């Protein structure tokens, strides 16, 4: 039965509680989505770096001198073949570290860039990629051009043992 004093609206306190709950749920959803965006950015970066590697190998086989360099520019977040012959821009949310080349049983920073010879091969190298809280190490095996992703620096160290 309706009385003249019956309630027909929400109180301010009820609205504040509902909006607070909605804000907390939206924040949790954003945190969950951020990791998905980071993973997608890392996958895009790997694809672009592997395409740069593939084209560097191909160019080294076609070039009379056979020497091609792949430079990793950590400041501009890109990989460049030769003297600005072709540039591969990485996603903005991905940060890259200088490549490490496997020499003997240890990883070392090359003096210039990753070099490719006349047969299209290079040294085995790794590049650390990070996006948000996600970190991965891309390892490219020099003779074959095959690659793998590692999740920790310990796994990277295990490759040399």
C-alpha positions, 0 to 999 in steps of 0.5 A, a space after each residue: 500500500 502506498 502511503 504519502 511518505 513512502 520512499 521512491 528514490 535512493 538516498 545519497 549514501 546508497 548512491 555513494 556505496 554503489 558508485 564506490 563498488 563500481 569504481 573498485 570493480 572498474 579498477 580491477 578490470 583495468 588491472 586485468 586488461 593492462 596485463 593483456 595489453 602488455 602481452 600483446 605489445 610484447 608479441 608485436 615486438 617479437 614479431 617485428 624483431 623476428 622480421 628484422 632478423 629474417 630480412 637481415 639474413 636475406 640481405 646478407 645472402 644477397 649482398 656481395 660483401 655479405 656483411 649486414 648489421 642489425 642495430 637495436 636502438 634502445 632510445 628510439 625503441 627500434 631495430 634498423 637494418 644496415 645504414 637506415 636501410 629498413 627500420 622496425 619500430 616497436 610498440 611504445 609500451 615495450 622497452 628494449 635493452 641492448 642485445 647480448 651476443 653469446 660468445 663461448 659460454 657467456 653473454 656479452 654486449 656487442 661493440 656495434 650491432 648484431 652482424 650477419 655474414 654471407 651465409 645469412 647467419 649471425 651469432 646467437 643473441 638475446 634481447 630483453 623486452 619489458 612492458 609494464 610488469 612483464 619481462 621476457 628475453 627473446 633469444 635468436 639462435 644464429 645459425 638457424 634464425 629460430 627463436 625462443 622466449 624466456 621468462 627469466 634471466 636464470 633461464 638465459 644463464 642456463 642456455 650457456 651451461 
